Amino acid sequence: MSGPLSTPLGPGREFDRIRQMAERWKYLAKGLGDDCAFVDVGGATLAVSIDLSVEGVHFRRDWLSPQEIGYRAAAAALSDLAAVAAEPAALLLALGAPEQEPEATLHAVADGVGEAVRHAGAVIVGGDLTRAPQLVVDCCVLGRCDAPVRRSGARPGDVLVVTGSLGGPLAALTAWQAGREPSSDARHRFARPEPRHQAAAYLVRLGARAMIDISDGLGGDLQHLLAASRVGARLEMDRIPVHAAAAREAQVAGEPVWAFAARSGEEYELLAALPARTTEAMLRAAPVPLTVIGVVEAEPGARAFLRGVPVALPRGFDHFAGEGR
Amino acid sequence: MSGPLSTPLGPGREFDRIRQMAERWKYLAKGLGDDCAFVDVGGATLAVSIDLSVEGVHFRRDWLSPQEIGYRAAAAALSDLAAVAAEPAALLLALGAPEQEPEATLHAVADGVGEAVRHAGAVIVGGDLTRAPQLVVDCCVLGRCDAPVRRSGARPGDVLVVTGSLGGPLAALTAWQAGREPSSDARHRFARPEPRHQAAAYLVRLGARAMIDISDGLGGDLQHLLAASRVGARLEMDRIPVHAAAAREAQVAGEPVWAFAARSGEEYELLAALPARTTEAMLRAAPVPLTVIGVVEAEPGARAFLRGVPVALPRGFDHFAGEGR
């Protein structure tokens, strides 16, 4: 595809809307469609991303403490830098809060943002503080990026790998939505996602051709990576690394664990396409577990298999598809 | 003041809160307190700012069209680049909207953002689209900045100048709040602020030592500039250039026109400190009207005079001071 949206997006109403906006902006829009925007400055490339978290949509105060809300909002934005293998440099925080919000809430949100920024080795350089009907936490992150890994470089024959294990955040959400308190490991996985900066750097050393972070669920984000790269993939669903808490919740729900893990969003794990030459030894030496879950193919589309039998790939989360949360 | 907040802020609860956050972040916070953050990349300096606009707080749909809402949100962010004399390069748009919001609204907001970006000679490089209980328009802007003008460089003897004329946005707000339709010039001034990029470049050529954009009102923003520069000022209130619509509204309200103009926020005009050597001819050659309204003095504090008689300087708008809008 030519035109303003230089990196094609996968299906979904949210992405249809982004496509339509890009069409309206025409030549004003440059390079939309990756986890980060890239801005060339003084001979260097800066990766930039913005991530808006709204109370009642992205978080609930009865589920998370204000400090966790701040941490999670910042971690989600920083994860976009990991997804393009940019080194975190700086964060700007725009914070909206009700007029009568206690000072302690704002301090706790600030502490949480600070914690994520410190973990990432970045600094806080600015922001905006304003009144809003509910808590709004918006983080803009900037990272230095000598060799950005985009979504668009996957080639037939590449192996698809994911970092860590999937399903933990959905396990926590499922428990909360059923009126139960999540297990502590599921809750921790939801409240304290760890952006995969070190893993991203290691994946670059292995020659990563394309990457994306799993924010909308493996099913949805894989579609974005494949669309951007104009390729397809064969996935082996029984290879998906499943978080222990997800296995328990899936069993309670009577859902296959692989399907539960593949539709879990806000994972902030990385999905990467690595060259076929990648060995088991290379994967084992990674700073976080790396698991091969499939292979890139020339034919467009994602084909999921469970021990040789075709199965449906769960779709990703779409903010405008009416699923609600 | 040493410590994380490298540029001191003026008085107000909003700024107390920013100070407290910076204290909590300690060494994590770098250079907060200017209109923009500055990030050094590859030998160049990038100015970055983030500006959060929330429906019901910063705009109302019965006052502005969706296109004007988008334009104004982007112009407000771009104005922060003008305030530090950075050349606009790129904008990221994070847009939140209710689930059932018509496509046409989002398209119109996008068109308005695009219009402001085109006027500024920048491009749109990324963003985030999400569900929110009301319209939330968050713009992050990046600009190239060889020689940033900060708030902190004013020195005793400098002259204080403002661009354009003040009071137009408050004239529109006053009419709306009284249930009247604003005059078309007042409405235009509110809905279509023009970030002063050309004026900023000209002020740099005149040797501008300190600048700020007037977003919280001349009274409030002058206090920030003086606090940052650790100086004071004498203001001649009868010299303040007053927008014609403001003069009319002030008369209706029985308020001195200078007081009305000095408390009007969201002007997006620039306030600058220029060297004492600045001549009338230099000011006349500017791309927008420049008016001398006072002089910088060594003694801290802002002292306002009306034809030689001391008067109170109206305070600026503070999002957490309970004035509401």
Interface residues (C-beta under 8 A of the other chain):
Chain A: E14 R17 I18 Q20 M21 R24 W25 L28 A29 K30 G31 L32 D34 C36 A37 F38 V39 V41 G42 G43 A44 L46 V48 S49 I50 D51 L52 V54 G56 V57 H58 A89 A90 L92 L93 A94 L95 G96 E99 E103 L106 H107 A110 D111 G114 V117 R118 V123 I124 V125 G126 G127 D128 L129 T130 R131 A132 P133 Q134 V136 D138 C140 L142 R144 H319 F320 G322 G324
Chain B: E14 R17 I18 Q20 M21 R24 W25 L28 A29 K30 G31 L32 D34 C36 A37 F38 V39 V41 G42 G43 A44 L46 V48 S49 I50 D51 L52 V54 G56 V57 H58 A89 A90 L92 L93 A94 L95 G96 E99 E103 L106 H107 A110 D111 G114 V117 R118 V123 I124 V125 G126 G127 D128 L129 T130 R131 A132 P133 Q134 V136 D138 C140 L142 R144 H319 F320 G322 G324
